[in-house]
Amino acid sequence: MFEITGSVKKIFAEQTFGSGFNKREFVITVPDGRFPQDIKFETVKDKVGLVADLKEGDEVKVSFDIRGREWKDNYYVNLNAWKIEAVNAGGTAPLSEDDGPPLTEPEPGAGNMDLDEESPF
């Protein structure tokens, strides 16, 4: 489990694939000296609802897991968010209830590709 804090930069629309698998992605900006880092996360299946309460500019703490996979001799990494908390002056407050990280692995084709597509992007 990993955690990182930053401000929401972009929120993408939910994607649903032919297999019924769904995901939603968002980007947070993390201060890093002179060069802030924009980091993209994804929420999958029942965690997609976590993004519904986000607004661009919100300060958040994201709890996430790192997922990696190989496809056609290429390797991909996804940051799978499973908890998002609003950060305020008094600490953090959950944006929605946390029931921990997903207990199952994402379906094949999760992340940047759909099994029905030729390319992972």
N, C-alpha and C positions, 0 to 999 in steps of 0.2 A: 504494500500500500504506500502511496506517495501523496503528498499534499503540496499545493502551491497557491499563492495569493496574487491576484492581479485585478485589472479592470476589464470588463467585458468590452471587446472591440467590435465583434460582429457575431450575429446569430443567423444561422442558415435555416431554410425551410426543412421540415421533416421529409425524409425519403422513405418510400415503401417499395420493396422489390417484389418481383413476381413470386418468389417463394413465400411471401408474407412477412419476411424479415423487415424491420423498420429501424431507422436511426435518425438522429439529429445532431448536427455539429455546431460548435461555437468556438470563438477565438477569444483568448484573454491576452492582454499586454502585461508583461512582467518587467518591472524595472531591473536593469542590469547595467549599471554604470551609464556611460554615454550612449549605449546602444540597447534600448529596450527590446525585449524579445516578444514576438507574437506567436502564441502557442495554440494550436488547434486541438480540441478535444472532441470526442463523440460520446453520445449516450445511445444505448441500444435497448430495444424491446421495452420492458416496463419502466426503464429509467428515462425514456424520452420526455416524460412529463416534467422532469426536473428543470428543463430549459424553458418551460412555459412562463415562469415568473421572472425570467431574466430580462433586463433592459440594457441596451448599450450604455456604457459609462458606469454601471454597477460595479462596486468593489466586491469581489467574491473570493472565497477559499474553496478550491476544488480538490476533492479526494478522488484519486484515480489509480488504475492499474495499467501496466504496460502490456500490450498484446502484440505478438509478432507472428508472422506467417510467411511461407514461401508460396509463390505462384509463378509457374513457367520460368523457373530459375531466377526469379527476382524476389527480393525480401522486402517486406512492408512492416511498419510499426504503427500502431494506433495507441492513443492515450484514451482509455476507456473510463470516463467519469461516472462515478456511482453515488456521489454526494456533492451537493453544492450548497455553500452557506454564504449568506450576506455578511459582509464585514462592515462594522460600524464602529464608532468611537468607543463604545462600551464592550467591544469584543466581537463575537460572531453570533449569528442567529440563523437557524436552518431556513432555507427557502421552502423546503418541503421535508416530509418525514424521511428519515434514513432507516433503511432496513439492511444496510451493509452492502458489500459488493455482490455482484451476481454470483449465484452458486453454480451456474453452468457456463460452459464455454460458449461464445457466440457461434451461431450456425456457420458452416462453411460458406464462404462468400461474404462474410461480414466485413465491414470496413470499407475499403475503397473499391470494392468490386461486386458485381452481381454475377452469379454463375451463368446467367443467360447472355452476358456480354462477352465480347472477345477481349477487351482491354480492361485493366483494373481501374481505369480513371474515367 
